[in-house]
Amino acid sequence: MTPALDPRAPCVLTIAGSDSGGGAGIQADLKTFAAHGVHGLSAIAALTAQNTRGVTAVHVPPPDFLRAQIAACFDDFRIVAVKIGMLADAAVIAAVADELVARRDHGFALVLDPVMVATSGARLLADDAVDTLRTRLLPLADLVTPNVPEAEVLTGRAIADAAAAEAAIAQLRSLGARAVLLKGGHLPEGEAVVDRYRDGTQALDWRHPRLAVEAHGTGCTLAAAIAAGLCRGQALADATAAAVAYVGRALQAGTRPGRGGLVVLDHFGAARDG
């Protein structure tokens, strides 16, 4: 007898921090999911008082409440992709890892954005949490999407050129991540930004002109767009390529809604252009 197909629509879950300014975090993730036509769920791991000028306060709810949010989502919805963003501290990371390990039989893909520092420079991950992220979440990740400073913290090595970038990617994969997208915005490579994707089979580089803008929420949006693509049934490399292009369009069409001058991405304009 052929097993009955699950009639529920596929969903994507973000586990991340809330940005009261609406440009990053949970808010950017849910906008990205909607722009890609998928139903987004959220489990809020931290609350920030934040705008385009900076982060003025962070509140971390009790880990048991985060567990309850994750459980509520998995108990009702068919989750096929999970995106992880800001998790704040070691206790929160451990709680998320425990909940995801317990539900691995659901068959979801996991995209890990190892958020450590806000665009404004505010530290969003406690120093003692880095090892917990490295040992508990990296081995669960189908894809990890660090920028260069985050990759330096995770690997303990300086990344100043292309060769060092390749070594860092290899080290991240040796720690358990099945694929790595190393974002190149912080690496000096002339007028181009090079994003490097490696999964052990495919080695893909995406080059874009370096834009003279300071933007908010690009990393959140990129990881969320990849997760949305996986929710829509795309292969990981294809979802990543589409997400890189989506962020480029969203960045070019972005606006400056606050006094701080940071560009906030135009999610729905990017979706229409794509």
C-alpha positions as CSV (number, residue, x, y, z in Angstrom):
1,M,0.0,0.0,0.0
2,T,1.4,3.4,-0.9
3,P,1.6,5.7,2.2
4,A,-0.7,8.7,2.2
5,L,0.9,12.0,1.3
6,D,1.0,14.6,4.0
7,P,-1.7,17.1,2.9
8,R,-0.2,20.0,4.9
9,A,1.7,22.7,3.0
10,P,5.4,22.7,3.6
11,C,6.6,25.4,6.0
12,V,9.8,27.0,7.0
13,L,10.7,27.9,10.6
14,T,13.1,30.7,11.7
15,I,14.6,30.5,15.2
16,A,16.2,33.9,15.7
17,G,16.1,37.3,17.4
18,S,13.5,40.0,16.9
19,D,14.5,43.3,15.5
20,S,12.2,46.1,16.6
21,G,13.4,48.2,13.7
22,G,12.1,45.7,11.2
23,G,15.2,45.4,9.1
24,A,16.8,42.2,10.3
25,G,16.1,39.1,12.4
26,I,12.7,37.5,12.6
27,Q,11.1,40.4,10.8
28,A,13.4,40.2,7.8
29,D,13.0,36.4,7.8
30,L,9.2,36.5,7.7
31,K,9.3,39.1,4.9
32,T,11.6,36.9,2.9
33,F,9.5,33.8,3.4
34,A,6.4,35.7,2.3
35,A,8.2,37.1,-0.8
36,H,9.1,33.6,-1.8
37,G,5.5,32.3,-1.3
38,V,6.1,30.0,1.6
39,H,4.5,29.9,5.0
40,G,6.8,31.1,7.7
41,L,6.9,30.1,11.3
42,S,8.9,31.7,14.1
43,A,10.5,30.9,17.5
44,I,11.9,34.1,19.0
45,A,15.2,33.5,20.8
46,A,15.9,37.1,21.8
47,L,14.2,40.5,21.8
48,T,16.2,43.5,20.8
49,A,15.5,47.2,21.2
50,Q,17.0,48.2,17.9
51,N,16.8,50.7,15.1
52,T,19.1,51.8,12.2
53,R,21.4,53.6,14.7
54,G,22.1,50.6,16.9
55,V,21.0,48.1,19.5
56,T,20.1,49.7,22.8
57,A,19.0,46.6,24.8
58,V,18.7,42.8,24.5
59,H,16.3,40.6,26.4
60,V,16.7,36.8,26.3
61,P,13.5,34.9,27.2
62,P,13.9,31.7,29.3
63,P,15.2,28.8,27.3
64,D,12.1,26.7,28.3
65,F,9.9,29.3,26.6
66,L,11.9,29.0,23.4
67,R,11.6,25.2,23.6
68,A,7.8,25.6,23.9
69,Q,7.7,27.8,20.8
70,I,9.7,25.2,18.8
71,A,7.6,22.4,20.1
72,A,4.4,24.2,19.2
73,C,5.6,24.7,15.6
74,F,6.7,21.1,15.1
75,D,3.6,19.7,16.7
76,D,1.3,21.3,14.2
77,F,3.1,22.1,11.0
78,R,5.0,20.2,8.3
79,I,8.4,21.9,8.7
80,V,10.8,21.1,5.8
81,A,13.4,23.8,6.4
82,V,14.7,25.6,9.5
83,K,16.8,28.8,9.5
84,I,18.7,29.7,12.7
85,G,19.9,33.3,13.4
86,M,20.7,35.2,16.6
87,L,20.7,32.9,19.6
88,A,22.5,35.1,22.2
89,D,24.0,32.7,24.7
90,A,25.1,29.1,25.4
91,A,21.9,28.1,27.2
92,V,19.8,29.2,24.3
93,I,22.0,27.4,21.8
94,A,21.9,24.2,23.8
95,A,18.1,24.4,24.0
96,V,17.7,24.8,20.3
97,A,20.1,22.0,19.6
98,D,18.3,19.7,21.9
99,E,14.9,20.4,20.3
100,L,16.2,20.0,16.8
101,V,18.0,16.7,17.6
102,A,14.9,15.3,19.1
103,R,13.0,16.1,15.9
104,R,15.5,15.0,13.3
105,D,13.1,12.3,12.0
106,H,11.0,15.1,10.6
107,G,13.5,15.4,7.8
108,F,14.0,19.1,7.7
109,A,17.0,20.9,6.2
110,L,18.9,23.3,8.5
111,V,20.5,26.6,7.5
112,L,22.7,28.1,10.2
113,D,23.5,31.9,10.1
114,P,26.0,32.2,13.0
115,V,25.0,35.8,14.0
116,M,27.6,37.3,16.3
117,V,27.7,41.1,15.6
118,A,25.1,43.5,14.4
119,T,25.8,45.8,11.4
120,S,26.0,48.6,14.0
121,G,28.8,46.8,15.8
122,A,26.8,45.6,18.8
123,R,27.8,42.1,20.0
124,L,24.9,39.7,19.7
125,L,26.5,36.5,20.9
126,A,28.2,36.0,24.3
127,D,31.9,35.0,24.1
128,D,31.3,31.8,26.0
129,A,28.6,30.7,23.6
130,V,30.9,30.3,20.6
131,D,32.1,26.9,21.5
132,T,28.6,25.7,22.2
133,L,27.6,26.9,18.7
134,R,30.6,25.3,17.2
135,T,30.1,21.9,18.9
136,R,26.2,21.6,19.1
137,L,24.9,23.4,16.0
138,L,27.5,23.2,13.3
139,P,27.3,19.4,13.2
140,L,23.5,19.7,12.5
141,A,23.8,22.2,9.7
142,D,23.2,21.4,6.1
143,L,24.6,24.8,5.3
144,V,26.4,27.4,7.5
145,T,26.6,31.0,6.1
146,P,29.2,33.0,8.0
147,N,30.8,36.3,7.0
148,V,34.5,36.5,7.3
149,P,34.7,37.8,10.9
150,E,32.3,35.1,12.0
151,A,34.3,32.4,10.2
152,E,37.4,33.8,11.9
153,V,35.8,33.4,15.3
154,L,34.5,29.9,14.6
155,T,37.8,28.6,13.2
156,G,40.3,30.6,15.3
157,R,42.2,31.6,12.1
158,A,42.7,34.9,10.4
159,I,41.2,35.2,6.9
160,A,43.0,37.8,4.8
161,D,43.0,36.3,1.3
162,A,41.4,33.6,-0.9
163,A,43.7,30.8,0.3
164,A,42.8,31.5,3.9
165,A,39.1,31.6,3.0
166,E,39.4,28.1,1.4
167,A,41.2,26.8,4.5
168,A,38.5,28.2,6.8
169,I,35.7,26.7,4.7
170,A,37.5,23.3,4.9
171,Q,37.8,23.6,8.6
172,L,34.1,24.5,9.0
173,R,33.2,21.4,7.0
174,S,35.5,19.3,9.2
175,L,33.5,20.5,12.2
176,G,30.4,19.0,10.8
177,A,28.7,21.5,8.5
178,R,27.7,19.7,5.3
179,A,28.1,22.8,3.2
180,V,29.5,26.3,3.7
181,L,28.7,29.6,2.1
182,L,31.5,32.0,3.1
183,K,30.2,35.6,2.4
184,G,32.9,37.8,1.0
185,G,31.9,41.3,1.9
186,H,34.7,41.7,4.4
187,L,37.4,40.2,2.3
188,P,39.5,42.7,0.2
189,E,39.4,41.3,-3.3
190,G,39.4,44.5,-5.4
191,E,36.1,45.9,-6.7
192,A,34.3,42.5,-6.5
193,V,32.7,40.7,-3.6
194,V,33.1,36.9,-3.9
195,D,30.7,34.5,-2.1
196,R,32.2,31.0,-1.9
197,Y,29.9,27.9,-1.7
198,R,31.5,24.5,-1.0
199,D,29.7,21.2,-0.2
200,G,32.4,18.6,-0.9
201,T,31.1,18.0,-4.4
202,Q,30.4,21.5,-5.9
203,A,32.6,24.6,-5.5
204,L,30.8,27.6,-6.7
205,D,31.8,31.3,-6.6
206,W,29.4,34.2,-7.1
207,R,31.0,37.6,-7.9
208,H,29.2,40.9,-7.6
209,P,30.3,44.5,-7.7
210,R,31.1,46.0,-4.3
211,L,28.3,48.5,-3.5
212,A,29.1,51.7,-1.6
213,V,26.2,51.2,0.9
214,E,25.9,50.1,4.5
215,A,23.0,47.7,4.8
216,H,21.0,46.1,7.5
217,G,19.7,42.5,7.5
218,T,21.5,41.1,4.4
219,G,22.8,38.0,6.3
220,C,19.4,37.3,7.8
221,T,17.7,37.7,4.4
222,L,20.3,35.5,2.6
223,A,19.9,32.6,5.0
224,A,16.1,33.0,5.1
225,A,16.0,33.0,1.3
226,I,18.0,29.8,1.1
227,A,15.7,28.2,3.6
228,A,12.7,29.3,1.6
229,G,14.2,27.9,-1.6
230,L,14.7,24.5,0.2
231,C,11.1,24.7,1.4
232,R,10.1,25.1,-2.3
233,G,12.0,21.9,-3.2
234,Q,15.2,23.4,-4.7
235,A,18.5,21.6,-4.3
236,L,20.9,23.3,-1.8
237,A,23.3,24.8,-4.4
238,D,20.4,26.0,-6.5
239,A,18.6,27.6,-3.5
240,T,21.8,29.3,-2.5
241,A,22.4,30.7,-6.0
242,A,18.9,32.0,-6.1
243,A,19.2,33.6,-2.7
244,V,22.4,35.4,-3.5
245,A,20.7,36.9,-6.5
246,Y,17.6,37.8,-4.5
247,V,19.7,39.6,-1.9
248,G,21.5,41.6,-4.6
249,R,18.2,42.8,-6.0
250,A,16.8,43.5,-2.6
251,L,19.8,45.5,-1.7
252,Q,19.8,47.6,-4.8
253,A,16.1,48.4,-4.4
254,G,16.4,49.1,-0.6
255,T,15.4,52.2,1.3
256,R,16.7,54.2,4.2
257,P,13.7,54.4,6.5
258,G,15.6,55.5,9.7
259,R,17.9,58.4,10.7
260,G,20.9,56.0,11.0
261,G,21.2,55.8,7.2
262,L,21.4,52.0,7.0
263,V,19.7,50.5,3.9
264,V,16.9,48.2,4.7
265,L,16.2,45.6,1.9
266,D,13.2,45.7,-0.4
267,H,12.0,42.1,-0.1
268,F,8.9,42.3,-2.3
269,G,10.5,44.5,-4.9
270,A,13.3,41.9,-5.2
271,A,10.7,39.1,-5.5
272,R,8.9,41.0,-8.4
273,D,12.1,41.6,-10.2
274,G,13.1,37.9,-9.9
